[in-house]
Amino acid sequence: MTEATIKEPKATAADTLLKIENLKKYFTIQKDKTVKSVDDISIEIKRGETFGLVGESGSGKSTLGKTIVGLQDPTEGTMFYNGVDLSTMDRKDKALANREMQIIFQDPHASLNPRMRVGDIIAEGIDAHRLARGQERQNRVYDLLERVGLRPEHARRYPHEFSGGQRQRIGIARALAVNPKFIVADEPISALDVSIQAQVINLMEDLKEQEGLTYLFIAHDLGMVKHISDRIGVMYLGKMMELASSNDLFAEPLHPYTQALMSAIPVAKPGAAKRERIVLQGDPPSPVNPPSGCRFRTRCPHAMSICAEIIPDFREVKKDHFVACHLYN
């Protein structure tokens, strides 16, 4: 099997907040078995943008997000934050980078300590980084609660006293408490009622404008990803399959996997032409023993003999539109 050379999207140093080169995250589950959850991903996230990340369960989206913010150590690869290699930063700069990169978790119930009051949950980062004490700390917590649509008196309550949407607002306030620049939103609305999802998304968009934030937005809902994202990456079994602007990806998806995902989106407008549904055959292969060559070839309707032999390059086939597929190599 021939390894591919990844030709990654380019951006100027001034535009790029986070650059990831050949990132891998493997998990050893037995002595001779390894899960390649993130396998050789190279992307750049531009300052001030929302980078959407989609794919089926098990594609490696959440693992990528957690590795970026340091919750998991990478197996291989390099991450640059503000142009500096995170692995070579001194202790002070690394602490600042860790503070500036935060995460909003998928399940607002499981991610909040049930034994802590909301005010203390929000202030965990403030305390850890010694950003404020006493009355200043309290005022900061009250301000954060109001910015996410809650009230100061909520600081004295416990997580179980809130609805799912309110708990996610608490999670957002906790992420904002340390004045971050970059936030990984790991499926932040998937556990919420549909009626609440739009409220949380609108809140995140407002905060992005007010605070000058950059998001990595991970989700299953392609319609919501299109709404909030400037660019979108599509992952499958640990690999990046396609990357383009939100408009370009939805107007002309190139990779067969992306096309199948798009075909499953319901058409909202009455009388609009229905998409031809592309039904993928079979289940995703095991990440312990992924297929040779292209990871998607075992389910791809356009698979060729070369797909089993060579990993396709991730290359620019149109302006700012990247795809890993032998149909375009």
C-alpha positions as CSV (number, residue, x, y, z in Angstrom):
1,M,0.0,0.0,0.0
2,T,1.4,3.4,-1.0
3,E,1.0,6.3,1.4
4,A,-0.4,9.5,0.0
5,T,1.1,12.9,0.3
6,I,-1.5,15.2,1.9
7,K,-1.7,18.5,0.1
8,E,-3.3,20.7,2.7
9,P,-5.3,24.0,2.3
10,K,-3.1,27.0,2.5
11,A,-3.7,30.3,4.4
12,T,-1.4,33.1,5.4
13,A,0.1,33.1,8.8
14,A,-1.9,36.1,9.8
15,D,-5.2,34.4,8.8
16,T,-4.5,31.1,10.5
17,L,-5.2,30.6,14.2
18,L,-4.8,26.8,14.3
19,K,-2.8,24.6,11.9
20,I,-2.7,20.9,12.2
21,E,-0.2,18.8,10.3
22,N,-0.4,15.0,9.9
23,L,-2.3,14.6,13.2
24,K,-2.8,11.0,14.4
25,K,-4.6,9.7,17.4
26,Y,-4.5,5.9,17.9
27,F,-5.9,3.9,20.8
28,T,-4.5,0.5,21.7
29,I,-7.3,-1.7,22.8
30,Q,-5.4,-5.0,22.9
31,K,-1.7,-5.9,22.5
32,D,-2.1,-6.4,18.8
33,K,-5.2,-4.2,18.0
34,T,-5.1,-0.4,17.4
35,V,-8.0,1.9,16.7
36,K,-6.9,4.6,14.2
37,S,-9.5,7.2,15.4
38,V,-7.7,10.2,13.7
39,D,-5.4,9.1,11.0
40,D,-3.1,11.7,9.3
41,I,-5.4,14.8,9.3
42,S,-4.0,18.2,8.1
43,I,-6.2,21.3,8.2
44,E,-6.0,25.0,8.9
45,I,-8.6,26.9,10.9
46,K,-8.7,30.6,10.1
47,R,-9.0,33.3,12.7
48,G,-12.6,34.3,13.3
49,E,-14.3,31.5,11.3
50,T,-16.6,28.7,12.2
51,F,-15.1,25.5,10.8
52,G,-17.8,22.8,10.7
53,L,-16.9,19.1,11.0
54,V,-19.3,16.4,10.0
55,G,-19.4,12.6,9.5
56,E,-21.0,9.4,10.8
57,S,-20.5,8.2,14.4
58,G,-17.1,6.7,14.8
59,S,-15.5,9.0,12.1
60,G,-13.2,10.5,14.6
61,K,-14.7,14.0,14.8
62,S,-14.9,14.2,18.6
63,T,-11.5,12.6,19.1
64,L,-10.0,15.3,16.8
65,G,-11.6,18.1,18.8
66,K,-10.5,16.7,22.1
67,T,-7.0,16.2,20.9
68,I,-6.8,19.7,19.7
69,V,-7.7,21.2,23.1
70,G,-5.3,18.8,24.9
71,L,-7.8,16.5,26.5
72,Q,-6.0,13.7,24.7
73,D,-2.4,13.5,23.6
74,P,-1.7,13.0,19.9
75,T,0.0,9.9,18.8
76,E,1.8,11.8,16.0
77,G,1.6,15.1,14.2
78,T,2.1,18.8,15.0
79,M,-0.3,21.5,16.0
80,F,0.5,25.2,15.6
81,Y,-1.4,27.8,17.6
82,N,-0.8,31.4,16.5
83,G,2.1,30.1,14.4
84,V,3.9,28.4,17.3
85,D,4.3,24.6,17.7
86,L,2.3,23.7,20.9
87,S,4.9,20.9,21.7
88,T,7.8,23.4,21.8
89,M,6.1,26.1,23.9
90,D,7.5,26.9,27.3
91,R,5.3,26.4,30.4
92,K,3.9,29.9,30.5
93,D,3.0,30.1,26.8
94,K,1.5,26.6,26.9
95,A,-0.7,27.6,29.9
96,L,-1.9,30.6,27.9
97,A,-2.7,28.5,24.8
98,N,-4.6,26.0,27.0
99,R,-6.6,28.8,28.4
100,E,-7.4,30.3,25.0
101,M,-8.6,26.9,23.7
102,Q,-11.8,25.6,25.4
103,I,-14.5,23.0,24.7
104,I,-18.2,22.8,25.0
105,F,-19.3,19.2,25.5
106,Q,-22.1,17.3,23.9
107,D,-24.0,16.2,27.0
108,P,-24.7,19.2,29.2
109,H,-25.9,16.9,32.0
110,A,-22.9,14.6,32.1
111,S,-20.3,17.4,31.7
112,L,-21.5,19.4,34.8
113,N,-20.5,18.2,38.3
114,P,-23.9,17.5,40.1
115,R,-22.3,18.2,43.5
116,M,-21.1,21.7,42.6
117,R,-23.2,24.9,42.5
118,V,-23.4,26.5,39.1
119,G,-21.4,29.6,40.2
120,D,-18.4,27.3,41.2
121,I,-18.7,25.3,38.0
122,I,-18.4,28.4,35.9
123,A,-15.6,29.7,38.0
124,E,-13.4,26.6,37.8
125,G,-11.3,28.0,35.0
126,I,-11.1,31.4,36.7
127,D,-9.8,29.8,39.8
128,A,-7.4,27.4,38.0
129,H,-5.8,30.3,36.0
130,R,-6.0,32.7,38.9
131,L,-7.9,35.3,36.9
132,A,-10.0,36.8,39.7
133,R,-10.8,36.4,43.4
134,G,-13.5,37.4,45.9
135,Q,-16.1,40.0,44.7
136,E,-14.4,40.3,41.3
137,R,-14.8,36.6,40.8
138,Q,-18.4,36.7,41.8
139,N,-19.2,39.6,39.6
140,R,-17.5,37.8,36.7
141,V,-19.7,34.8,37.2
142,Y,-22.9,36.9,37.4
143,D,-21.9,38.7,34.2
144,L,-21.2,35.4,32.4
145,L,-24.6,34.1,33.4
146,E,-26.4,37.1,32.0
147,R,-24.4,36.9,28.8
148,V,-25.7,33.4,28.2
149,G,-29.3,34.3,29.0
150,L,-29.5,33.2,32.6
151,R,-29.8,35.2,35.9
152,P,-27.2,36.0,38.6
153,E,-29.3,34.1,41.2
154,H,-28.8,30.9,39.2
155,A,-25.2,30.8,40.5
156,R,-26.5,29.3,43.8
157,R,-28.4,26.4,42.2
158,Y,-27.3,23.0,41.2
159,P,-27.2,21.6,37.6
160,H,-30.2,19.2,38.2
161,E,-32.4,22.3,38.8
162,F,-32.1,23.4,35.1
163,S,-33.4,22.2,31.8
164,G,-31.1,20.7,29.1
165,G,-31.0,24.0,27.2
166,Q,-30.1,25.9,30.4
167,R,-27.4,23.4,31.3
168,Q,-25.8,23.9,27.9
169,R,-25.9,27.6,28.5
170,I,-24.0,27.0,31.7
171,G,-21.5,24.9,29.8
172,I,-21.0,27.8,27.3
173,A,-20.5,30.2,30.2
174,R,-17.9,27.9,31.7
175,A,-16.0,27.9,28.4
176,L,-16.2,31.7,28.1
177,A,-15.0,32.3,31.7
178,V,-11.3,32.3,30.8
179,N,-11.6,34.6,27.8
180,P,-10.9,32.0,25.1
181,K,-10.0,32.7,21.5
182,F,-10.9,29.2,20.1
183,I,-13.7,26.9,21.1
184,V,-14.4,23.3,20.1
185,A,-18.2,22.8,20.2
186,D,-18.5,19.0,20.3
187,E,-22.0,18.4,19.1
188,P,-23.4,21.0,21.5
189,I,-27.0,20.7,20.4
190,S,-27.4,17.0,19.7
191,A,-28.7,16.3,23.2
192,L,-31.2,19.2,23.1
193,D,-34.9,19.4,22.0
194,V,-35.3,20.8,18.5
195,S,-37.1,23.8,19.9
196,I,-34.1,24.7,22.0
197,Q,-31.3,24.0,19.4
198,A,-31.9,27.2,17.4
199,Q,-31.7,29.3,20.6
200,V,-28.3,27.8,21.6
201,I,-27.0,28.2,18.0
202,N,-28.1,31.9,17.9
203,L,-26.5,32.4,21.3
204,M,-23.2,31.0,20.0
205,E,-23.3,33.1,16.9
206,D,-23.9,36.3,19.0
207,L,-21.1,35.4,21.3
208,K,-18.8,34.8,18.3
209,E,-19.4,38.3,17.0
210,Q,-19.1,39.9,20.5
211,E,-16.0,38.1,21.6
212,G,-14.2,37.6,18.2
213,L,-14.3,33.8,18.7
214,T,-13.2,31.0,16.4
215,Y,-15.2,27.8,16.4
216,L,-14.6,24.2,15.5
217,F,-18.3,23.1,15.3
218,I,-18.8,19.3,15.3
219,A,-22.2,18.0,14.5
220,H,-24.3,15.4,12.8
221,D,-27.0,17.8,11.6
222,L,-25.8,18.9,8.1
223,G,-28.5,21.6,7.9
224,M,-27.4,23.2,11.1
225,V,-23.7,22.9,10.1
226,K,-24.5,24.7,6.8
227,H,-26.2,27.5,8.8
228,I,-23.4,28.2,11.2
229,S,-20.2,27.3,9.3
230,D,-17.9,29.2,7.0
231,R,-16.1,26.1,5.8
232,I,-16.9,22.4,6.4
233,G,-14.7,19.3,6.6
234,V,-16.2,15.8,6.0
235,M,-14.6,12.9,8.0
236,Y,-14.9,9.2,7.4
237,L,-13.2,6.5,9.5
238,G,-10.4,8.8,10.7
239,K,-9.7,10.5,7.4
240,M,-10.7,13.8,5.9
241,M,-12.7,13.2,2.7
242,E,-13.6,16.7,1.6
243,L,-13.2,20.3,2.6
244,A,-14.8,23.4,1.1
245,S,-16.7,26.5,1.9
246,S,-20.2,25.8,3.2
247,N,-21.8,27.2,0.0
248,D,-19.5,25.3,-2.3
249,L,-19.9,22.0,-0.4
250,F,-23.7,22.1,-0.5
251,A,-23.9,23.4,-4.1
252,E,-21.5,20.8,-5.5
253,P,-20.4,18.0,-3.2
254,L,-17.6,16.1,-4.9
255,H,-16.8,13.1,-2.8
256,P,-19.2,10.1,-3.1
257,Y,-19.5,10.0,0.7
258,T,-20.4,13.7,0.9
259,Q,-22.9,13.2,-1.8
260,A,-24.6,10.4,0.1
261,L,-24.7,12.6,3.3
262,M,-26.2,15.5,1.3
263,S,-28.9,13.2,-0.3
264,A,-30.3,12.3,3.1
265,I,-31.1,16.0,4.1
266,P,-34.8,16.6,4.0
267,V,-36.0,19.2,1.5
268,A,-37.7,21.9,3.5
269,K,-39.3,24.0,0.7
270,P,-42.8,22.8,-0.5
271,G,-42.7,22.0,-4.1
272,A,-38.9,21.9,-4.3
273,A,-37.3,19.2,-6.4
274,K,-36.4,16.2,-4.3
275,R,-32.9,14.9,-4.1
276,E,-32.1,11.5,-5.4
277,R,-31.4,9.5,-2.2
278,I,-28.1,7.7,-2.2
279,V,-28.3,4.7,0.1
280,L,-24.9,3.4,1.1
281,Q,-24.6,-0.4,1.3
282,G,-23.2,-2.1,4.4
283,D,-21.9,-0.7,7.7
284,P,-18.7,1.3,8.2
285,P,-15.7,-0.9,8.5
286,S,-14.0,-1.4,11.8
287,P,-11.4,1.3,12.7
288,V,-9.3,-1.5,14.1
289,N,-8.9,-3.0,10.6
290,P,-9.7,-0.3,8.1
291,P,-9.7,-1.1,4.3
292,S,-6.5,-0.6,2.3
293,G,-6.3,2.3,0.0
294,C,-9.4,4.6,0.3
295,R,-11.2,4.0,3.6
296,F,-14.6,4.5,1.9
297,R,-14.1,2.1,-1.0
298,T,-16.0,-0.8,0.5
299,R,-19.2,1.3,0.4
300,C,-18.5,3.5,-2.6
301,P,-20.7,3.1,-5.7
302,H,-17.7,4.3,-7.8
303,A,-14.9,2.2,-6.4
304,M,-12.2,1.2,-8.8
305,S,-9.2,-1.2,-8.5
306,I,-6.8,1.7,-7.7
307,C,-9.0,2.6,-4.6
308,A,-7.9,-0.6,-2.9
309,E,-4.2,0.0,-3.7
310,I,-3.5,3.6,-3.1
311,I,-4.7,6.2,-0.5
312,P,-6.0,9.1,-2.6
313,D,-4.3,12.5,-2.1
314,F,-6.2,15.2,-0.3
315,R,-5.9,17.8,-3.0
316,E,-7.4,21.0,-4.3
317,V,-9.5,20.2,-7.3
318,K,-11.3,23.6,-7.5
319,K,-10.4,26.9,-5.8
320,D,-10.4,26.2,-2.1
321,H,-12.2,22.9,-2.6
322,F,-10.3,19.9,-1.4
323,V,-11.2,16.2,-1.9
324,A,-9.5,12.8,-1.3
325,C,-10.9,10.7,-4.1
326,H,-9.3,8.9,-7.1
327,L,-12.1,10.2,-9.3
328,Y,-10.4,13.6,-9.2
329,N,-6.7,12.5,-8.9
